[in-house]
């Protein structure tokens, strides 16, 4: 699968997600792994997605309301 095809599939998959908690988890994972000098391999990307899905399934994530409560103490 080419990079362009994979990007399209990812966009389509993300566009179909309506659960804000899942989207927040994906965004946090993708943002955290944006290292300009060290690209992520496909295997590492898939592993990170699997780990993120497991964390979401186990309820191990922070949603926007938690961040808002936390930011009140800054």
C-alpha positions as CSV (number, residue, x, y, z in Angstrom):
1,X,0.0,0.0,0.0
2,X,1.4,3.4,-1.0
3,X,1.7,6.3,1.4
4,X,-1.1,8.1,-0.4
5,X,-3.4,5.1,-0.1
6,X,-2.6,4.7,3.6
7,X,-3.3,8.4,4.2
8,X,-6.6,8.1,2.5
9,X,-7.6,5.0,4.5
10,X,-6.6,6.8,7.7
11,X,-8.6,9.9,6.8
12,X,-11.6,7.8,6.0
13,X,-11.3,5.8,9.2
14,X,-10.9,8.9,11.3
15,X,-13.8,10.7,9.5
16,X,-16.0,7.8,10.6
17,X,-15.2,8.0,14.3
18,X,-17.8,9.9,16.3
19,X,-16.6,9.1,19.8
20,X,-14.8,12.2,21.1
21,X,-12.7,10.2,23.6
22,X,-11.4,8.0,20.9
23,X,-10.6,11.0,18.7
24,X,-8.8,12.7,21.7
25,X,-6.7,9.6,22.2
26,X,-5.8,9.4,18.6
27,X,-4.9,13.0,18.4
28,X,-2.8,12.9,21.5
29,X,-1.0,9.8,20.2
30,X,-0.3,11.3,16.8
31,X,0.7,14.7,18.2
32,X,3.1,13.1,20.7
33,X,4.8,11.0,18.0
34,X,5.5,13.9,15.5
35,X,9.2,13.9,15.5
36,X,10.5,15.7,12.4
37,X,13.9,14.0,12.4
38,X,12.8,10.5,13.3
39,X,10.0,9.1,11.1
40,X,7.9,6.3,12.6
41,X,8.0,3.0,10.9
42,X,4.7,1.3,9.8
43,X,5.3,-1.4,12.4
44,X,5.8,1.1,15.2
45,X,2.7,3.0,14.0
46,X,0.6,-0.1,14.1
47,X,1.9,-1.0,17.5
48,X,1.2,2.5,18.8
49,X,-2.4,2.3,17.5
50,X,-2.9,-1.1,19.1
51,X,-1.6,0.2,22.4
52,X,-3.8,3.2,22.2
53,X,-6.9,1.2,21.4
54,X,-6.1,-1.0,24.4
55,X,-5.7,2.0,26.7
56,X,-9.0,3.4,25.4
57,X,-10.7,0.0,25.9
58,X,-9.4,-0.1,29.5
59,X,-10.5,3.5,30.2
60,X,-6.9,4.7,30.5
61,X,-7.1,8.1,28.9
62,X,-7.8,11.7,29.8
63,X,-10.6,13.6,28.1
64,X,-11.0,17.3,27.6
65,X,-13.1,17.8,30.7
66,X,-10.3,16.3,32.8
67,X,-7.8,18.7,31.2
68,X,-10.1,21.6,31.9
69,X,-10.4,20.6,35.6
70,X,-6.6,20.2,35.8
71,X,-5.9,23.5,34.1
72,X,-8.0,25.3,36.8
73,X,-5.1,24.5,39.2
74,X,-2.3,25.9,37.0
